[in-house]
């Protein structure tokens, strides 16, 4: 029964976070699946987009999502197509 209650609470939290754009340190760490300490380290490194109001950190979920998705690794099929296009253009 406790596991079911915990699962419901976790789902409720995920739904609440899905509707927000500005997230706190605790919320962004849950959303990303990283510890708050790891997020703080990323802030110190300047590697994650963030905002600061006094001592509080805030994160735009849209900006963090764009940052996470910025370095897409091409699939084998995409690489094959790129190589094919390159070779075809070079022959012309």
Secondary structure, 3 states (H helix, E strand, C coil): CHHHHHHHHHHHHHHHHHCCCEEEHHHHHHHHCCCHHHHHHHHHHCCCCCEEECCEEEEEHHHHHHHHCCCCCCCHHHHHHHHHHHHHHHHC
